[in-house]
Amino acid sequence: MTPNKSGYGTPNRSRPASLHPSGDFRNSGMEEINEIKCVVALNWVYQLQNEYMWNSGTPSEGVVMRKSPRQFLSCPPDLSAVRGGFFDAICELNVKVAMTVSTKVINLILQRDDLITIPLRDGLQLQILPNIAFLPVCQRYQNAAFIKDQGVLVVWGDSPKEVLAKATEIEKQMLHVFQQGISTFDEKVDEKEGQSVNVVELGPDGGIGEDGYGAEEGVAEKPRPVILIQALLTAISLALVIAALGTGFRWIALEVTVDHSYLRLAFAIVVPIQAWLALVGVIHS
């Protein structure tokens, strides 16, 4: 017992050695906890990479994450065994998280020899590097670069969520470039190689020509039938509203003839509102 100023004694209580049960990983040191967090986040990003089908299975593809200054982890672990590959380039670039993205659209566009950059919808000209050795000296602020010889996209950032969001956005914009902007790249090649243009003759009705090919984009389509579903629904709603209101006012008229009180006719004020609500409900449905 230890006496205090009031003369009463207080028992000596020792603080527990740990707030967590024995064997809990939270009892470990901060360095071990940070490594566990890094491994969990690394495997999470790698799992999403496989779920999104951004991995073609080559040994040079995967995820690299910085555990501490100048210490990096990779998934799959064999990625660090490739000398001068993706792992070594990210270590030299010294970013927090980096990931490779490999899709058919990326491989198809990177097969073109006349492209130096890939234009995106936001005006960004995304860089194309000849090989992974140029990654440490690339334009780092773009947070992404295409590797031509491997046919992959490398995305990096300060957090796993940022990298995943960046890769998803670039993939969407790549589809836009492939669908709408690839014709621009074809025109450049046509001017150099002088490729011919095939003309398809169409029939007098704009249908299939004598060569058997169908009508292409820009030909007038067949007349479409008039769809009256909305008109029928509106007519049925109006009929139900008139029938319901007429039945109600029939009883009101009988009551007025009995007691000669015309106050009940005030219900006519809400008739336009009821009809309007019925029509709005049909339109929204």
C-alpha positions as CSV (number, residue, x, y, z in Angstrom):
1,M,0.0,0.0,0.0
2,T,1.2,3.5,-0.9
3,P,-0.1,6.4,1.3
4,N,-1.5,9.4,-0.5
5,K,-2.1,12.9,0.6
6,S,-5.5,12.2,2.2
7,G,-4.0,9.5,4.4
8,Y,-5.6,6.6,2.7
9,G,-3.6,3.9,0.9
10,T,-3.9,2.9,-2.7
11,P,-2.8,-0.5,-4.0
12,N,0.2,-0.8,-6.4
13,R,-1.2,-1.9,-9.7
14,S,1.1,-3.0,-12.5
15,R,0.2,-2.1,-16.1
16,P,-0.4,-5.2,-18.2
17,A,2.4,-6.1,-20.6
18,S,0.1,-6.2,-23.6
19,L,-3.5,-5.1,-24.5
20,H,-3.9,-8.1,-26.8
21,P,-4.1,-11.8,-26.1
22,S,-1.0,-13.9,-26.2
23,G,0.0,-14.9,-29.8
24,D,-1.8,-12.0,-31.4
25,F,0.2,-10.5,-34.3
26,R,-0.5,-7.0,-32.9
27,N,1.9,-7.8,-30.1
28,S,4.7,-7.8,-32.6
29,G,7.0,-4.9,-33.3
30,M,6.0,-2.1,-35.7
31,E,8.3,-3.3,-38.4
32,E,6.7,-6.8,-38.4
33,I,3.2,-5.2,-38.4
34,N,4.1,-3.0,-41.3
35,E,5.4,-5.9,-43.2
36,I,2.2,-7.9,-42.6
37,K,0.1,-4.9,-43.8
38,C,2.3,-4.6,-46.9
39,V,1.9,-8.3,-47.7
40,V,-1.9,-8.2,-47.3
41,A,-2.2,-5.2,-49.5
42,L,0.2,-6.7,-52.1
43,N,-1.8,-9.9,-52.3
44,W,-5.1,-8.0,-52.5
45,V,-3.9,-6.0,-55.5
46,Y,-2.5,-9.1,-57.2
47,Q,-5.8,-10.9,-56.7
48,L,-7.7,-8.0,-58.3
49,Q,-5.2,-8.0,-61.1
50,N,-6.1,-11.6,-61.9
51,E,-9.9,-11.0,-61.4
52,Y,-9.8,-8.1,-63.9
53,M,-7.8,-10.4,-66.3
54,W,-4.9,-7.9,-66.4
55,N,-2.3,-10.7,-66.2
56,S,-1.4,-12.9,-69.2
57,G,0.8,-15.1,-67.0
58,T,4.3,-14.1,-68.2
59,P,7.1,-14.0,-65.6
60,S,7.6,-10.3,-66.1
61,E,4.1,-9.3,-64.9
62,G,2.8,-8.7,-61.4
63,V,2.7,-6.2,-58.6
64,V,5.5,-4.5,-56.7
65,M,5.1,-2.6,-53.4
66,R,7.5,-0.6,-51.3
67,K,7.6,-1.9,-47.8
68,S,10.1,0.6,-46.5
69,P,12.7,3.0,-48.0
70,R,14.7,0.9,-50.6
71,Q,12.9,-2.3,-49.6
72,F,10.3,-3.7,-52.0
73,L,8.1,-6.8,-52.1
74,S,6.7,-8.4,-55.2
75,C,3.8,-10.7,-56.0
76,P,4.4,-13.3,-57.4
77,P,7.7,-13.6,-55.5
78,D,9.5,-14.9,-58.6
79,L,9.1,-11.4,-60.1
80,S,12.2,-10.2,-58.2
81,A,14.3,-13.0,-59.6
82,V,14.2,-11.5,-63.1
83,R,17.3,-9.4,-63.4
84,G,16.8,-6.1,-65.2
85,G,13.0,-6.7,-65.3
86,F,9.9,-5.1,-63.9
87,F,11.0,-5.5,-60.2
88,D,14.4,-3.8,-60.7
89,A,12.9,-1.0,-62.8
90,I,10.3,-0.2,-60.0
91,C,13.0,-0.3,-57.4
92,E,14.9,2.3,-59.3
93,L,11.8,4.3,-60.0
94,N,11.2,4.2,-56.2
95,V,7.4,4.4,-56.2
96,K,5.0,3.1,-53.6
97,V,2.9,0.7,-55.7
98,A,3.3,-0.4,-59.3
99,M,1.4,-2.9,-61.4
100,T,1.4,-4.3,-64.9
101,V,-1.8,-4.4,-67.0
102,S,-1.9,-6.7,-70.0
103,T,-5.1,-6.8,-72.2
104,K,-5.8,-7.7,-75.9
105,V,-6.6,-4.1,-76.7
106,I,-3.2,-2.9,-75.3
107,N,-1.3,-5.7,-77.2
108,L,-3.1,-4.9,-80.4
109,I,-2.4,-1.1,-80.3
110,L,1.2,-1.6,-79.2
111,Q,1.9,-3.7,-82.3
112,R,1.8,-0.6,-84.4
113,D,5.3,0.8,-85.2
114,D,4.2,4.3,-86.1
115,L,2.9,5.2,-82.6
116,I,5.0,7.2,-80.1
117,T,2.3,8.1,-77.7
118,I,-1.3,7.0,-77.0
119,P,-3.8,9.9,-77.0
120,L,-6.5,9.7,-74.3
121,R,-9.8,11.5,-74.0
122,D,-8.5,14.0,-71.4
123,G,-5.9,15.2,-73.7
124,L,-3.0,13.2,-72.2
125,Q,-0.5,11.7,-74.5
126,L,0.5,8.6,-72.7
127,Q,4.1,7.6,-73.2
128,I,5.3,4.4,-75.0
129,L,8.7,3.1,-73.9
130,P,10.7,0.7,-76.1
131,N,11.4,-1.6,-73.1
132,I,11.3,-1.8,-69.4
133,A,14.9,-0.4,-69.0
134,F,13.5,3.1,-69.9
135,L,11.0,3.1,-67.1
136,P,13.2,4.7,-64.4
137,V,13.8,7.7,-66.7
138,C,10.3,8.1,-68.1
139,Q,7.8,11.0,-67.4
140,R,7.0,10.0,-63.9
141,Y,4.1,12.5,-63.4
142,Q,2.0,10.6,-65.9
143,N,1.8,7.6,-63.4
144,A,1.7,5.2,-66.3
145,A,3.7,4.1,-69.3
146,F,3.3,1.5,-72.1
147,I,6.1,-1.0,-72.6
148,K,6.3,-1.8,-76.3
149,D,8.4,-5.0,-76.4
150,Q,6.3,-6.7,-73.6
151,G,2.9,-5.3,-74.8
152,V,1.9,-4.2,-71.3
153,L,0.9,-1.1,-69.4
154,V,2.7,-0.2,-66.2
155,V,0.7,1.9,-63.7
156,W,2.1,3.3,-60.4
157,G,0.9,5.5,-57.6
158,D,1.0,6.3,-53.9
159,S,-1.7,3.7,-52.8
160,P,-3.2,0.5,-54.1
161,K,-6.6,2.1,-54.6
162,E,-5.1,4.9,-56.6
163,V,-3.2,2.4,-58.9
164,L,-6.4,0.3,-59.4
165,A,-8.5,3.4,-60.2
166,K,-5.8,4.7,-62.6
167,A,-5.6,1.4,-64.4
168,T,-9.4,1.1,-64.7
169,E,-9.7,4.6,-66.1
170,I,-6.9,4.1,-68.7
171,E,-8.5,0.8,-69.8
172,K,-11.8,2.6,-70.4
173,Q,-10.1,5.3,-72.4
174,M,-8.1,2.7,-74.4
175,L,-11.4,1.1,-75.4
176,H,-12.6,4.5,-76.6
177,V,-9.4,5.1,-78.6
178,F,-9.6,1.6,-80.1
179,Q,-13.3,2.0,-81.1
180,Q,-13.2,5.7,-82.3
181,G,-9.6,6.8,-82.6
182,I,-8.0,3.8,-84.3
183,S,-9.3,5.1,-87.7
184,T,-7.0,8.1,-87.2
185,F,-4.0,5.8,-86.9
186,D,-5.2,3.8,-89.9
187,E,-5.4,7.0,-92.0
188,K,-1.8,7.8,-91.3
189,V,-0.7,4.3,-92.4
190,D,-2.9,4.5,-95.5
191,E,-1.2,7.8,-96.5
192,K,2.2,6.2,-96.3
193,E,1.4,2.8,-97.8
194,G,-1.2,4.0,-100.3
195,Q,-3.7,1.3,-99.4
196,S,-6.8,1.1,-101.6
197,V,-10.4,1.6,-100.5
198,N,-13.0,-1.1,-101.3
199,V,-16.4,0.3,-102.5
200,V,-19.5,-1.9,-102.0
201,E,-22.4,-1.4,-104.4
202,L,-25.8,-1.4,-102.7
203,G,-29.1,-2.2,-104.2
204,P,-31.6,0.5,-105.2
205,D,-33.4,0.0,-101.9
206,G,-30.3,0.5,-99.9
207,G,-30.1,-3.2,-99.1
208,I,-27.7,-5.9,-100.2
209,G,-25.8,-5.3,-103.4
210,E,-25.0,-7.7,-106.2
211,D,-21.7,-8.7,-104.5
212,G,-23.6,-10.1,-101.5
213,Y,-22.4,-7.6,-98.9
214,G,-24.9,-5.9,-96.6
215,A,-25.5,-2.3,-96.2
216,E,-23.0,-0.4,-94.1
217,E,-23.3,2.5,-91.7
218,G,-25.0,5.6,-93.2
219,V,-27.6,3.7,-95.3
220,A,-31.2,4.5,-94.5
221,E,-32.9,2.0,-92.3
222,K,-36.3,0.4,-92.8
223,P,-39.2,2.3,-91.3
224,R,-39.8,1.4,-87.7
225,P,-43.3,0.6,-86.4
226,V,-45.0,3.1,-84.3
227,I,-45.1,2.1,-80.6
228,L,-48.2,3.1,-78.8
229,I,-47.6,1.6,-75.4
230,Q,-47.2,4.9,-73.6
231,A,-50.3,6.3,-75.3
232,L,-52.4,3.3,-74.3
233,L,-51.2,3.5,-70.7
234,T,-52.1,7.2,-70.6
235,A,-55.5,6.6,-72.0
236,I,-56.2,3.8,-69.5
237,S,-55.1,6.0,-66.7
238,L,-57.3,8.8,-67.8
239,A,-60.3,6.4,-68.1
240,L,-59.7,5.1,-64.6
241,V,-59.3,8.6,-63.1
242,I,-62.6,9.8,-64.8
243,A,-64.5,6.7,-63.7
244,A,-63.2,6.9,-60.1
245,L,-63.9,10.7,-59.9
246,G,-67.4,10.3,-61.5
247,T,-68.4,7.6,-59.0
248,G,-67.3,9.8,-56.1
249,F,-69.1,12.9,-57.4
250,R,-72.3,10.8,-58.0
251,W,-72.5,10.1,-54.2
252,I,-71.7,13.8,-53.5
253,A,-74.6,14.8,-55.8
254,L,-77.0,12.5,-53.9
255,E,-75.9,13.8,-50.6
256,V,-76.3,17.4,-51.8
257,T,-79.9,16.8,-52.9
258,V,-80.7,15.4,-49.5
259,D,-79.3,18.1,-47.1
260,H,-78.9,20.9,-49.7
261,S,-75.3,21.6,-48.4
262,Y,-73.1,22.6,-51.3
263,L,-69.9,22.6,-49.2
264,R,-69.1,19.1,-50.5
265,L,-68.6,20.5,-54.0
266,A,-65.3,21.9,-52.8
267,F,-63.8,18.5,-53.6
268,A,-63.8,19.6,-57.2
269,I,-60.7,21.8,-56.4
270,V,-58.5,18.7,-56.0
271,V,-59.7,17.0,-59.2
272,P,-56.9,18.6,-61.4
273,I,-54.3,17.6,-58.9
274,Q,-55.5,14.0,-58.7
275,A,-55.5,13.7,-62.5
276,W,-52.0,15.2,-62.7
277,L,-50.6,12.8,-60.1
278,A,-52.1,9.9,-62.0
279,L,-50.5,10.9,-65.3
280,V,-47.1,11.6,-63.7
281,G,-47.1,8.1,-62.2
282,V,-47.7,6.6,-65.6
283,I,-44.9,8.6,-67.2
284,H,-42.4,7.7,-64.6
285,S,-43.3,4.0,-64.7
